Amino acid sequence: MRIITTIAALALMGTTATAGGLSDQIVEAPVIMEEPVAAGPSINPAFIVVGVLAALLIASAASDDDDDEPREREEILTACETLECLAG
């Protein structure tokens, strides 16, 4: 009986001795190599497109032919002559 208890005691001591300590296991984080990223444009291309469209709209509004401007004398005479031709 004494041999069985000795063997059981040695078996328990052997497993606790190889089980490790009570402190937490130290796990090192894997090293991740990041590739450098090329620098992108500092201005979003959508802003450039919107700016060009706004400039085109402003330019078309500024160059709009309004009827507020007085006509030249030749244009008025030509219009009168065609009206007289149609009336007569």
C-alpha positions in Angstrom: 0.0 0.0 0.0 2.9 2.3 0.7 4.2 1.8 -2.8 0.9 2.9 -4.3 0.8 6.1 -2.3 4.4 6.9 -3.2 3.7 6.3 -6.9 0.5 8.5 -6.7 2.5 11.2 -4.9 5.3 11.2 -7.5 2.7 11.2 -10.3 1.0 14.3 -8.7 4.3 16.1 -8.2 5.4 15.3 -11.7 2.3 16.8 -13.3 2.3 19.9 -11.1 6.0 20.5 -11.8 5.6 20.5 -15.5 2.3 22.4 -15.5 4.0 25.8 -15.2 3.9 28.6 -12.7 1.0 30.7 -11.5 2.0 33.8 -13.5 0.4 34.6 -16.8 2.0 33.4 -19.9 3.9 36.1 -21.9 2.8 36.2 -25.5 4.6 38.5 -27.9 2.6 40.2 -30.6 3.5 39.3 -34.1 5.5 41.9 -36.0 3.5 43.4 -38.9 5.5 45.1 -41.6 3.5 47.9 -43.2 4.4 49.0 -46.7 4.6 52.8 -47.2 1.6 54.2 -49.0 2.1 56.7 -51.8 0.8 60.2 -50.9 -2.6 60.9 -52.5 -3.7 64.2 -54.0 -4.3 67.0 -51.5 -7.6 68.1 -53.2 -10.5 65.8 -53.9 -11.0 65.7 -57.7 -14.8 66.1 -57.2 -14.1 69.7 -55.9 -12.2 70.5 -59.1 -15.1 69.2 -61.3 -17.6 71.2 -59.3 -15.4 74.3 -59.5 -15.1 74.0 -63.3 -18.9 73.6 -63.7 -19.6 76.6 -61.5 -17.1 78.7 -63.6 -18.8 77.6 -66.8 -22.2 78.5 -65.4 -21.0 81.9 -64.3 -19.4 82.5 -67.6 -22.5 81.6 -69.6 -24.7 83.8 -67.4 -22.3 86.7 -67.8 -22.2 86.4 -71.6 -26.0 85.9 -72.0 -27.4 88.1 -74.7 -30.0 90.2 -73.0 -32.6 92.3 -74.8 -31.9 95.2 -72.5 -29.1 96.4 -74.6 -30.0 98.8 -77.4 -29.9 97.4 -80.9 -27.6 98.9 -83.5 -29.2 101.1 -86.1 -28.6 98.7 -89.0 -30.5 95.9 -87.2 -33.4 98.2 -86.5 -33.6 99.3 -90.2 -33.4 95.8 -91.5 -36.2 94.7 -89.2 -38.4 97.7 -90.3 -37.8 97.0 -93.9 -38.9 93.4 -93.6 -42.0 94.4 -91.7 -42.9 96.9 -94.4 -42.4 94.2 -97.0 -44.6 91.8 -95.2 -47.3 94.5 -94.6 -47.3 95.9 -98.1 
